[in-house]
Amino acid sequence: MDEKDCLILQYLYEDSNLTKAAERFYMTQPALTYRLRQIEKEFQIKIFSKNGKNIKITPAGIYIVEYAKRMLTDLRKTKEYLLNMGNVVQGNLKIGVSSNFGLYQLPSILEYLVNQYPKVHVNVDTGFSTEMLDLLMEGTIDVAIVKGDYNWSDQKYLLNEENICLIAKNEIDLHELPKYPMINRKEPAVLMKYKNISSSPLDKSIERWWDERYDQSPFISMQVDSYETCKEMVKRGLGYAIIPRAFINEMDELTCQDLIFKDGQELKRRTWMIYRESSLQLATVSTFVNYIKNIG
């Protein structure tokens, strides 16, 4: 099984569609099907079952696809290690960042890297932090920048932390908080279902802060999909919200109280850069990691 075979397996797994995968390789569907049958013959297993134009991967196929991904990763690292034995930093850099970081901070970082290292080709994924963590674990990206405290056993670097605060149009007595309507920012249901979890790390911390103080659940009057929407609703006097302080500025004219646990610890949301120690063998990755640490 060569590099192209590995890519075929990866794309078939991602697309679950023979036509789409064939288009990626500028191949006919019969030619792609023939190559897939040769791979199955080599390993003497069934990798995919066909259902019209769509396909479904078998348990053995999942194992082979993971093997193919590792082969592609190792091959890429070998090529780039040899490329960078000289003094010029070159090759691919694959990073994944949370949406807010991608919007406000990543553009200036990439502008510097592209100008400083023109032979580095940067691939970027942005989205929810949980998605970026998955991409890193799969080996699809080299470095992830995520918001929240996630379990990661390899290298991690704290970029910043921000207080979580309660905002309202007028001052609220925290003892009376359960009486007031709450405008809650919730994680997308499809993401929670995919991850098979009920709440994000930040949501769990907020729940812990609430449970320390109150015997009853919050009176949630609205469920919205962004902190910006929470803030706009609060500005209209429709309730209070609990959001990161970074989303608040003086022009908003809102009251803002930092959330503090009973032991005196402030409730914060942290932004981490996470990666594998082994990835630092790639000059592109080590250059990016060191730059982020220096500006942090």
C-alpha positions as CSV (number, residue, x, y, z in Angstrom):
1,M,0.0,0.0,0.0
2,D,1.6,3.3,-1.1
3,E,0.9,7.0,-0.4
4,K,-1.8,7.3,-2.9
5,D,-3.6,4.2,-1.5
6,C,-3.5,5.8,1.9
7,L,-5.0,9.0,0.6
8,I,-7.7,7.0,-1.2
9,L,-8.7,5.3,2.1
10,Q,-8.7,8.6,4.0
11,Y,-10.8,10.4,1.4
12,L,-13.3,7.5,1.1
13,Y,-13.6,7.5,4.9
14,E,-14.2,11.2,5.0
15,D,-16.6,11.4,2.0
16,S,-18.4,8.0,2.2
17,N,-18.9,8.5,-1.5
18,L,-17.1,6.9,-4.4
19,T,-17.8,9.6,-6.9
20,K,-16.5,12.4,-4.6
21,A,-13.4,10.5,-3.8
22,A,-12.7,9.7,-7.4
23,E,-13.1,13.4,-8.3
24,R,-10.4,14.3,-5.7
25,F,-7.9,12.1,-7.6
26,Y,-9.2,12.9,-11.1
27,M,-9.9,9.2,-11.5
28,T,-13.0,7.4,-12.9
29,Q,-15.1,5.6,-10.3
30,P,-14.3,2.1,-11.8
31,A,-10.6,2.9,-11.6
32,L,-11.0,3.9,-7.9
33,T,-13.1,0.8,-7.2
34,Y,-10.4,-1.4,-8.8
35,R,-7.7,0.2,-6.6
36,L,-9.8,-0.3,-3.5
37,R,-10.3,-4.0,-4.4
38,Q,-6.6,-4.4,-4.8
39,I,-6.0,-3.0,-1.3
40,E,-8.7,-5.3,0.1
41,K,-7.0,-8.2,-1.7
42,E,-3.6,-7.2,-0.2
43,F,-5.0,-7.3,3.4
44,Q,-7.5,-10.1,2.7
45,I,-10.4,-8.1,4.3
46,K,-13.5,-6.2,3.4
47,I,-12.9,-2.5,3.9
48,F,-16.1,-0.9,2.6
49,S,-19.5,-2.1,1.8
50,K,-21.2,-0.4,-1.1
51,N,-24.7,1.1,-1.0
52,G,-25.3,2.8,-4.3
53,K,-22.9,5.7,-4.6
54,N,-22.4,5.7,-0.9
55,I,-20.2,3.4,1.1
56,K,-20.0,2.2,4.7
57,I,-16.8,1.3,6.4
58,T,-16.4,-2.0,8.1
59,P,-14.7,-2.5,11.6
60,A,-11.6,-3.9,9.9
61,G,-11.7,-1.0,7.5
62,I,-11.6,1.5,10.4
63,Y,-8.4,-0.1,11.6
64,I,-6.8,0.1,8.1
65,V,-7.9,3.7,7.7
66,E,-6.2,4.6,11.0
67,Y,-3.1,2.8,9.9
68,A,-3.2,4.7,6.6
69,K,-3.4,8.0,8.5
70,R,-0.4,7.1,10.6
71,M,1.5,6.2,7.5
72,L,0.7,9.6,5.8
73,T,1.7,11.4,9.0
74,D,5.0,9.6,9.3
75,L,5.7,10.1,5.6
76,R,5.0,13.8,5.8
77,K,7.2,14.2,8.9
78,T,10.1,12.4,7.3
79,K,9.9,14.5,4.1
80,E,9.7,17.7,6.0
81,Y,12.5,16.7,8.4
82,L,14.7,16.1,5.4
83,L,13.6,19.3,3.8
84,N,14.5,21.3,6.9
85,M,17.9,19.8,7.5
86,G,19.1,23.0,5.8
87,N,18.6,26.5,7.2
88,V,15.3,27.3,5.3
89,V,12.1,26.6,7.2
90,Q,9.7,25.0,4.7
91,G,6.9,22.5,4.4
92,N,3.3,22.3,5.6
93,L,1.9,23.6,8.9
94,K,-1.5,22.3,9.9
95,I,-3.2,24.2,12.7
96,G,-6.7,24.2,14.2
97,V,-8.0,27.1,16.3
98,S,-11.2,28.0,18.1
99,S,-13.5,30.3,16.2
100,N,-12.9,33.4,18.3
101,F,-9.1,33.0,18.3
102,G,-9.4,32.5,14.5
103,L,-11.3,35.7,14.1
104,Y,-9.4,38.1,16.4
105,Q,-5.8,36.9,16.7
106,L,-4.9,34.4,14.1
107,P,-4.9,36.7,11.0
108,S,-2.0,38.8,12.3
109,I,-0.1,35.7,13.4
110,L,-0.4,34.1,10.0
111,E,0.5,37.4,8.2
112,Y,3.8,37.4,10.1
113,L,4.6,33.8,9.4
114,V,3.7,33.9,5.7
115,N,5.9,37.0,5.3
116,Q,8.8,35.7,7.4
117,Y,8.7,32.1,6.0
118,P,7.4,32.2,2.4
119,K,8.1,28.5,1.9
120,V,5.8,27.4,4.6
121,H,2.3,26.4,3.4
122,V,-0.3,26.9,6.2
123,N,-3.5,24.9,6.4
124,V,-6.0,26.2,8.9
125,D,-9.2,24.7,10.4
126,T,-11.4,26.8,12.7
127,G,-14.4,25.8,14.7
128,F,-15.4,24.6,18.2
129,S,-12.6,23.7,20.6
130,T,-13.9,20.1,20.9
131,E,-13.6,19.7,17.1
132,M,-10.0,21.0,17.1
133,L,-9.1,18.6,19.9
134,D,-10.4,15.7,17.8
135,L,-8.4,16.8,14.8
136,L,-5.3,16.9,16.9
137,M,-5.9,13.5,18.4
138,E,-6.5,12.1,14.9
139,G,-3.2,13.6,13.6
140,T,-5.0,15.8,11.1
141,I,-3.5,18.9,12.5
142,D,-0.1,19.6,14.2
143,V,-1.2,22.3,16.7
144,A,-4.5,23.2,18.3
145,I,-5.5,26.4,20.1
146,V,-8.6,25.7,22.2
147,K,-10.6,27.6,24.8
148,G,-11.4,25.6,27.9
149,D,-9.7,23.0,30.1
150,Y,-9.6,19.7,28.3
151,N,-7.8,16.4,29.1
152,W,-4.6,16.4,27.1
153,S,-1.6,14.3,28.2
154,D,1.0,15.7,25.9
155,Q,2.4,19.3,25.6
156,K,0.2,22.3,26.4
157,Y,0.9,26.0,26.9
158,L,-1.3,28.6,28.6
159,L,-1.9,31.5,26.3
160,N,-4.3,33.5,28.4
161,E,-7.1,33.4,30.8
162,E,-10.2,35.5,31.2
163,N,-12.7,36.0,34.0
164,I,-16.2,34.8,33.7
165,C,-18.7,37.4,34.8
166,L,-22.4,38.0,35.3
167,I,-23.7,40.9,33.2
168,A,-27.0,42.8,33.6
169,K,-28.5,46.1,32.6
170,N,-28.8,47.0,36.3
171,E,-27.1,45.8,39.5
172,I,-28.4,42.4,40.7
173,D,-28.2,41.1,44.2
174,L,-26.6,37.7,43.8
175,H,-28.7,36.3,46.7
176,E,-31.8,37.0,44.6
177,L,-30.4,35.7,41.3
178,P,-32.6,32.6,40.9
179,K,-35.6,35.0,40.6
180,Y,-34.2,36.7,37.5
181,P,-34.5,35.4,33.9
182,M,-31.3,34.1,32.5
183,I,-30.2,34.3,28.9
184,N,-28.0,31.3,28.4
185,R,-25.5,30.6,25.7
186,K,-25.6,26.9,24.9
187,E,-23.4,24.6,22.9
188,P,-24.9,23.4,19.6
189,A,-27.0,20.3,20.2
190,V,-25.4,18.5,17.2
191,L,-22.0,19.0,18.8
192,M,-23.1,17.7,22.2
193,K,-24.7,14.6,20.5
194,Y,-21.6,13.9,18.5
195,K,-19.3,14.1,21.5
196,N,-21.9,12.3,23.7
197,I,-21.5,14.9,26.5
198,S,-24.1,17.1,28.2
199,S,-22.0,20.2,28.7
200,S,-18.7,22.0,27.9
201,P,-15.9,22.4,30.5
202,L,-17.0,26.1,31.0
203,D,-20.6,25.1,31.5
204,K,-19.6,22.6,34.1
205,S,-17.6,25.3,36.0
206,I,-20.6,27.6,35.9
207,E,-22.9,24.8,37.1
208,R,-20.4,24.2,40.0
209,W,-20.4,27.9,40.9
210,W,-24.3,27.9,40.9
211,D,-24.6,24.8,42.9
212,E,-22.4,26.2,45.6
213,R,-25.0,29.0,46.2
214,Y,-28.4,27.9,45.2
215,D,-30.8,25.0,45.8
216,Q,-32.8,25.7,42.7
217,S,-32.0,25.7,39.1
218,P,-31.6,29.0,37.2
219,F,-34.7,30.4,35.5
220,I,-33.5,30.2,31.9
221,S,-35.8,32.3,29.7
222,M,-33.7,32.1,26.5
223,Q,-31.3,29.7,24.9
224,V,-29.0,31.4,22.3
225,D,-26.0,30.3,20.3
226,S,-23.5,33.1,20.9
227,Y,-22.2,35.4,23.7
228,E,-22.8,38.4,21.5
229,T,-26.5,37.5,21.3
230,C,-26.5,37.1,25.1
231,K,-25.1,40.6,25.5
232,E,-27.6,42.2,23.1
233,M,-30.5,40.7,25.0
234,V,-29.1,41.9,28.3
235,K,-28.8,45.4,26.9
236,R,-32.5,45.4,26.3
237,G,-33.2,44.5,29.9
238,L,-34.5,41.0,29.0
239,G,-32.4,39.2,31.7
240,Y,-28.9,38.6,32.8
241,A,-26.2,36.4,31.3
242,I,-22.9,34.7,32.3
243,I,-20.2,35.2,29.7
244,P,-16.4,35.7,29.4
245,R,-15.4,39.3,30.3
246,A,-13.6,39.6,27.0
247,F,-17.0,40.2,25.3
248,I,-17.7,43.2,27.4
249,N,-16.5,46.8,27.0
250,E,-17.2,50.2,28.5
251,M,-19.5,51.2,25.7
252,D,-21.9,48.4,26.6
253,E,-22.9,50.3,29.8
254,L,-23.7,47.0,31.6
255,T,-23.0,45.9,35.2
256,C,-20.4,43.2,35.4
257,Q,-19.6,41.0,38.4
258,D,-16.8,38.4,38.2
259,L,-17.9,34.9,39.4
260,I,-15.9,33.7,42.4
261,F,-16.1,30.3,44.1
262,K,-16.5,30.2,47.9
263,D,-12.9,29.3,48.3
264,G,-11.9,32.6,46.7
265,Q,-10.9,31.1,43.4
266,E,-12.1,33.2,40.3
267,L,-14.0,31.4,37.6
268,K,-11.9,31.7,34.5
269,R,-11.8,30.5,30.9
270,R,-8.4,29.5,29.7
271,T,-7.0,29.4,26.2
272,W,-4.4,26.7,25.5
273,M,-2.0,25.8,22.8
274,I,-1.7,22.0,22.7
275,Y,0.5,19.8,20.6
276,R,2.6,16.7,20.6
277,E,6.3,16.8,21.7
278,S,7.2,14.6,18.7
279,S,5.7,17.2,16.3
280,L,8.5,19.7,17.3
281,Q,10.8,17.6,15.1
282,L,9.2,19.5,12.2
283,A,10.7,22.9,11.8
284,T,7.4,24.4,10.7
285,V,5.7,23.3,14.0
286,S,8.6,24.3,16.3
287,T,8.8,27.7,14.6
288,F,5.0,28.3,15.0
289,V,5.0,27.0,18.6
290,N,8.0,29.2,19.6
291,Y,6.5,32.2,18.0
292,I,3.2,31.8,19.8
293,K,5.0,31.4,23.1
294,N,7.1,34.6,22.5
295,I,4.1,36.8,21.7
296,G,2.1,35.2,24.5
